[in-house]
Amino acid sequence: MTELDKIFMQRCLELAKLGQGSVAPNPMVGSVIVHNNIIIGEGYHQQYGQAHAEVNAVNAVKDKSLLKESTIYINLEPCAHHGKTPPCADLIIANKIPNVKIGCIDSFAKVAGNGIKKLEAAGAKVEVGILEEESLALNKRFFTFHASKRPYIILKWAETEDGFMDMDRSKNEKGIFWITSPEMKTLVHKWRHEESAILVGNNTIVTDNPQLNCRDYAGVSPIRIVIDENLKLDYGAFNVGDRSVLTYIITKKKVIASGNLQFVQPKSFALNDIMTLLYELNIQSVIIEGGKFTLEKFILDNLWDEARVLTGNKMLQKGIKATSLNRKSSLSYAYFSNKVNIFTNV
């Protein structure tokens, strides 16, 4: 692996990330084609169901005769099976690209080394492991989904400087209590766009009546999920009943639904069974924005991959105490007047 290999693979990663929020449950993939150390074509997977990165990179090459003397870089092993699109390994072979450099192997069962075997059998020289750690990290959602048979789980909550996550609701107060600054909405809505789904419990619907979308960020809103075991709520009265966004209500009651408001039943209401249901619904990642009860259930079951804790500059002095992870954050930074701490469960 040369320094130039690292530079070209880094470009693949930069391109791949442009697909975040649009390609799931597929992985994020970027591709760069190089001839005599000059990039002659590049592309990335832009939309689920549409052309893969390798296709877009090949299509970007103006002089196709150069392909048989070039090297193609891809942050993930090329697919070797027919899905919504033909195998990318076949495309590379058909264009006689002699050198293939890959970030990491695709652990998805239908690929899992088969793309590499197909390329080598056709005579291509294949090198794997260029910026492998970075390539694996970029698609942590994809790899977790296939390895653990559940979505990648992100916990998110806001707390005041004195450690409260909500005001005292003993007098049945309703409405959202904003802890962080208005600028934080844009970041949070960007986070929502980057995940397949957003999940809350029915208490959050009652107290906050949230929209659960990314209206302050120019992106596609995630699937909305509400856990309401006994179906206590009338969803026609809440924003979560908005038919413009696919919404799943997880309940044990069977309800006939149509359009984007769907009622689904897990095997049980243990979180593992709920996450298995989301896996079966092909939901690759979920951000949990529920209240303390919902968040602490995930923490107590040790069923989370990442936690994002936002600290605003407000003080409450009394109210609902914020939950705690009892560990050091892996990343901490300031965002306007707020503090962001990222925790990873490794």
C-alpha positions as CSV (number, residue, x, y, z in Angstrom):
1,M,0.0,0.0,0.0
2,T,1.6,3.3,-1.1
3,E,0.8,6.8,-0.1
4,L,-0.9,7.3,-3.4
5,D,-3.1,4.3,-2.7
6,K,-4.2,6.0,0.6
7,I,-4.9,9.3,-1.2
8,F,-7.1,7.6,-3.8
9,M,-8.9,5.4,-1.2
10,Q,-9.5,8.5,1.0
11,R,-11.2,10.1,-2.0
12,C,-13.4,6.9,-2.3
13,L,-14.5,7.4,1.3
14,E,-15.3,11.1,0.8
15,L,-17.4,10.2,-2.2
16,A,-19.1,7.3,-0.5
17,K,-20.2,9.5,2.4
18,L,-22.2,11.7,0.0
19,G,-24.7,8.8,-0.2
20,Q,-25.5,8.8,3.6
21,G,-29.2,8.9,4.2
22,S,-30.1,7.9,0.7
23,V,-28.6,4.4,0.0
24,A,-29.6,2.3,3.1
25,P,-30.0,-0.6,3.4
26,N,-27.2,-0.7,0.9
27,P,-23.7,0.3,2.1
28,M,-22.1,3.7,1.2
29,V,-19.6,3.1,-1.6
30,G,-17.3,5.4,-3.6
31,S,-15.1,4.5,-6.5
32,V,-12.1,6.2,-8.2
33,I,-10.5,5.1,-11.5
34,V,-6.8,6.0,-11.9
35,H,-4.6,6.0,-15.0
36,N,-0.9,6.9,-14.7
37,N,-1.6,8.3,-11.2
38,I,-4.4,10.7,-12.6
39,I,-8.1,10.3,-11.7
40,I,-10.0,9.8,-15.0
41,G,-13.3,8.8,-13.4
42,E,-15.1,8.7,-10.1
43,G,-18.5,8.1,-8.7
44,Y,-20.5,6.9,-5.7
45,H,-23.7,5.1,-4.9
46,Q,-26.2,7.9,-4.8
47,Q,-29.6,6.3,-4.3
48,Y,-30.9,2.9,-3.2
49,G,-32.0,0.9,-6.2
50,Q,-29.9,3.0,-8.6
51,A,-26.4,2.6,-10.1
52,H,-23.6,1.5,-7.8
53,A,-20.4,3.5,-7.4
54,E,-18.4,1.4,-9.9
55,V,-21.0,2.0,-12.6
56,N,-20.9,5.7,-12.1
57,A,-17.1,5.8,-12.0
58,V,-16.9,3.8,-15.3
59,N,-19.5,6.0,-16.9
60,A,-17.5,9.1,-15.9
61,V,-14.5,8.0,-17.9
62,K,-14.5,9.8,-21.2
63,D,-11.9,7.6,-23.0
64,K,-13.0,4.0,-22.2
65,S,-9.9,2.7,-24.0
66,L,-7.9,3.7,-20.9
67,L,-9.8,1.4,-18.6
68,K,-7.7,-1.7,-19.7
69,E,-4.6,0.2,-18.4
70,S,-6.1,1.6,-15.2
71,T,-6.6,0.8,-11.5
72,I,-10.1,1.0,-9.9
73,Y,-10.3,1.9,-6.2
74,I,-13.4,1.0,-4.2
75,N,-13.9,1.3,-0.4
76,L,-15.9,-2.0,-0.3
77,E,-15.6,-5.3,-2.2
78,P,-17.6,-5.2,-5.5
79,C,-20.8,-7.1,-5.4
80,A,-20.9,-10.5,-7.2
81,H,-24.7,-11.1,-7.3
82,H,-27.7,-9.8,-9.1
83,G,-29.8,-7.6,-6.8
84,K,-31.6,-4.5,-8.0
85,T,-28.6,-3.9,-10.3
86,P,-26.1,-6.4,-12.1
87,P,-22.9,-7.5,-10.3
88,C,-20.2,-4.8,-10.2
89,A,-17.5,-7.4,-10.4
90,D,-18.8,-8.3,-13.8
91,L,-18.7,-4.7,-14.9
92,I,-15.0,-4.5,-13.9
93,I,-14.2,-7.7,-15.8
94,A,-16.2,-6.6,-18.9
95,N,-14.2,-3.4,-19.1
96,K,-10.9,-5.3,-18.6
97,I,-9.7,-3.1,-15.7
98,P,-6.5,-5.0,-14.6
99,N,-6.0,-3.7,-11.1
100,V,-8.6,-3.5,-8.3
101,K,-7.8,-2.0,-4.9
102,I,-10.4,-2.5,-2.1
103,G,-10.8,-0.9,1.3
104,C,-12.5,-3.9,3.0
105,I,-14.4,-7.1,2.3
106,D,-18.2,-7.1,2.2
107,S,-19.5,-9.3,4.9
108,F,-22.9,-9.6,3.3
109,A,-23.5,-13.3,2.7
110,K,-24.2,-13.0,-1.0
111,V,-20.8,-11.2,-1.5
112,A,-18.4,-12.1,1.3
113,G,-15.3,-12.6,-0.8
114,N,-17.1,-13.8,-3.9
115,G,-16.5,-10.5,-5.7
116,I,-12.8,-10.9,-5.1
117,K,-12.8,-14.5,-6.3
118,K,-14.6,-13.6,-9.4
119,L,-12.2,-10.8,-10.2
120,E,-9.1,-12.9,-9.6
121,A,-10.5,-15.8,-11.7
122,A,-10.8,-13.3,-14.6
123,G,-7.1,-12.3,-14.2
124,A,-7.4,-9.1,-12.3
125,K,-4.8,-8.2,-9.7
126,V,-6.7,-7.5,-6.4
127,E,-5.4,-5.8,-3.3
128,V,-7.5,-5.6,-0.2
129,G,-7.0,-3.6,3.1
130,I,-6.3,-0.1,1.9
131,L,-7.6,2.2,4.7
132,E,-9.4,-0.9,6.0
133,E,-10.2,0.5,9.4
134,E,-11.7,3.7,7.9
135,S,-13.6,1.7,5.4
136,L,-15.1,-0.5,8.1
137,A,-16.0,2.5,10.2
138,L,-17.8,4.2,7.4
139,N,-20.3,1.3,6.9
140,K,-20.6,0.4,10.6
141,R,-24.4,0.5,10.2
142,F,-24.3,-2.0,7.3
143,F,-21.9,-4.4,9.0
144,T,-23.8,-4.3,12.3
145,F,-27.1,-4.9,10.5
146,H,-25.8,-8.1,8.8
147,A,-23.6,-9.4,11.6
148,S,-26.0,-8.8,14.6
149,K,-29.4,-9.1,12.7
150,R,-30.6,-5.8,14.1
151,P,-30.3,-2.1,13.3
152,Y,-27.3,0.0,14.3
153,I,-28.7,1.7,17.5
154,I,-28.0,5.3,18.3
155,L,-29.2,6.8,21.6
156,K,-29.7,10.6,21.7
157,W,-30.9,13.0,24.4
158,A,-30.3,16.5,25.6
159,E,-29.6,17.6,29.2
160,T,-29.2,20.8,31.1
161,E,-25.9,21.9,32.7
162,D,-27.2,20.7,36.0
163,G,-28.1,17.2,34.7
164,F,-31.8,17.3,33.9
165,M,-33.4,16.0,30.6
166,D,-36.9,17.4,31.1
167,M,-39.0,19.6,33.4
168,D,-41.2,18.3,36.2
169,R,-44.3,16.8,34.4
170,S,-46.1,15.9,37.7
171,K,-48.8,18.5,36.9
172,N,-49.3,17.0,33.5
173,E,-47.6,19.8,31.6
174,K,-47.5,19.3,27.8
175,G,-45.2,20.5,25.0
176,I,-41.5,20.3,24.3
177,F,-39.0,21.9,26.7
178,W,-36.1,23.0,24.6
179,I,-32.8,22.6,26.4
180,T,-30.4,23.3,23.5
181,S,-30.1,26.4,21.3
182,P,-32.1,26.7,18.0
183,E,-29.0,26.1,16.0
184,M,-28.8,22.6,17.4
185,K,-32.0,21.6,15.5
186,T,-30.2,21.7,12.2
187,L,-27.5,19.3,13.5
188,V,-30.1,16.9,15.0
189,H,-32.2,17.0,11.9
190,K,-29.1,16.2,9.9
191,W,-28.5,13.2,12.2
192,R,-32.1,12.1,11.6
193,H,-31.6,12.2,7.9
194,E,-28.5,10.0,8.1
195,E,-30.4,7.1,9.8
196,S,-33.1,4.8,8.5
197,A,-35.5,5.3,11.3
198,I,-36.3,7.3,14.5
199,L,-37.9,5.6,17.5
200,V,-39.8,7.0,20.6
201,G,-42.3,5.6,23.1
202,N,-45.9,6.6,23.4
203,N,-45.2,8.9,26.4
204,T,-43.1,11.1,24.2
205,I,-46.0,11.4,21.7
206,V,-48.3,12.4,24.6
207,T,-46.1,15.0,26.2
208,D,-44.3,16.4,23.2
209,N,-46.4,15.7,20.1
210,P,-43.2,15.7,18.1
211,Q,-43.0,15.7,14.3
212,L,-40.0,13.4,14.2
213,N,-38.8,14.6,10.8
214,C,-35.8,16.6,9.5
215,R,-37.7,19.8,8.5
216,D,-34.7,22.0,9.4
217,Y,-32.3,20.1,7.2
218,A,-32.6,19.5,3.4
219,G,-32.8,15.7,3.5
220,V,-35.2,12.8,3.5
221,S,-37.0,12.2,6.8
222,P,-36.5,8.8,8.5
223,I,-39.1,6.2,9.0
224,R,-40.9,6.9,12.3
225,I,-41.5,4.2,14.9
226,V,-43.6,4.4,18.1
227,I,-43.7,1.7,20.7
228,D,-47.3,1.6,22.0
229,E,-47.9,-1.9,23.4
230,N,-51.6,-1.5,24.2
231,L,-52.4,1.1,21.5
232,K,-53.4,3.7,24.0
233,L,-53.3,6.6,21.6
234,D,-55.4,7.9,18.7
235,Y,-52.8,8.5,16.1
236,G,-55.1,10.6,14.0
237,A,-54.7,13.3,16.6
238,F,-50.9,13.4,16.5
239,N,-48.3,14.5,14.0
240,V,-47.0,10.9,13.9
241,G,-50.1,10.0,12.0
242,D,-48.9,12.2,9.1
243,R,-49.3,10.1,6.0
244,S,-46.4,11.7,4.2
245,V,-43.7,9.7,6.1
246,L,-43.8,6.0,6.6
247,T,-44.7,5.3,10.3
248,Y,-44.7,2.0,12.2
249,I,-46.7,1.7,15.4
250,I,-45.4,-1.3,17.3
251,T,-48.3,-2.8,19.2
252,K,-49.7,-6.1,20.3
253,K,-53.1,-5.3,18.9
254,K,-53.9,-6.1,15.3
255,V,-55.1,-3.1,13.4
256,I,-56.0,-2.8,9.8
257,A,-54.0,0.1,8.4
258,S,-53.3,1.5,5.0
259,G,-50.8,3.8,3.3
260,N,-47.8,5.1,5.4
261,L,-49.4,4.4,8.8
262,Q,-48.7,0.8,9.6
263,F,-49.3,-1.2,12.8
264,V,-46.9,-4.1,13.4
265,Q,-46.6,-6.8,16.1
266,P,-43.2,-8.1,17.4
267,K,-42.8,-11.6,18.9
268,S,-42.7,-9.9,22.3
269,F,-42.0,-6.5,23.7
270,A,-38.5,-7.3,24.9
271,L,-36.2,-4.9,23.1
272,N,-34.3,-7.7,21.4
273,D,-37.6,-8.9,19.7
274,I,-38.5,-5.3,18.7
275,M,-35.0,-4.9,17.1
276,T,-35.5,-8.2,15.3
277,L,-38.8,-6.9,14.0
278,L,-37.0,-3.8,12.7
279,Y,-34.4,-6.0,11.1
280,E,-37.2,-7.9,9.3
281,L,-38.5,-4.6,8.1
282,N,-35.1,-4.0,6.6
283,I,-34.4,-1.0,8.8
284,Q,-30.6,-0.7,9.0
285,S,-30.2,2.0,11.7
286,V,-32.4,3.7,14.2
287,I,-31.9,6.8,16.4
288,I,-33.7,6.6,19.7
289,E,-35.1,9.9,20.8
290,G,-37.5,8.7,23.4
291,G,-37.8,9.8,27.1
292,K,-35.8,8.5,30.0
293,F,-37.8,5.3,30.4
294,T,-37.2,4.2,26.8
295,L,-33.6,5.3,26.7
296,E,-32.8,3.5,30.0
297,K,-34.4,0.2,28.7
298,F,-31.8,0.2,25.9
299,I,-29.0,1.0,28.3
300,L,-30.0,-1.6,30.9
301,D,-30.2,-4.2,28.1
302,N,-26.8,-3.0,26.8
303,L,-28.5,-2.8,23.4
304,W,-26.9,0.2,21.8
305,D,-23.9,1.1,19.6
306,E,-23.6,4.8,20.0
307,A,-24.9,7.6,22.3
308,R,-25.1,11.3,21.5
309,V,-25.6,13.5,24.5
310,L,-26.3,17.2,24.0
311,T,-25.7,19.6,26.9
312,G,-27.4,23.0,26.7
313,N,-26.5,26.1,28.7
314,K,-29.8,26.1,30.7
315,M,-30.4,25.1,34.3
316,L,-33.5,23.5,35.7
317,Q,-32.7,22.7,39.3
318,K,-35.6,20.2,39.4
319,G,-37.2,17.9,37.0
320,I,-36.4,14.5,35.4
321,K,-32.8,13.6,35.9
322,A,-30.8,12.7,32.8
323,T,-29.8,9.1,32.4
324,S,-26.1,8.2,32.7
325,L,-23.7,5.9,30.8
326,N,-20.9,5.9,33.4
327,R,-18.2,6.0,30.8
328,K,-15.9,8.5,29.1
329,S,-17.0,9.9,25.7
330,S,-15.0,9.0,22.7
331,L,-15.6,12.5,21.1
332,S,-16.5,15.9,22.6
333,Y,-17.0,19.2,20.9
334,A,-18.8,22.5,21.1
335,Y,-21.6,23.4,18.8
336,F,-22.6,27.0,19.2
337,S,-23.7,27.3,22.9
338,N,-24.1,23.6,23.3
339,K,-21.7,20.7,24.1
340,V,-21.9,17.4,22.2
341,N,-20.5,14.2,23.7
342,I,-20.4,11.0,21.6
343,F,-20.1,7.6,23.4
344,T,-19.5,4.3,21.7
345,N,-20.4,0.9,23.1
346,V,-17.3,-1.2,22.4
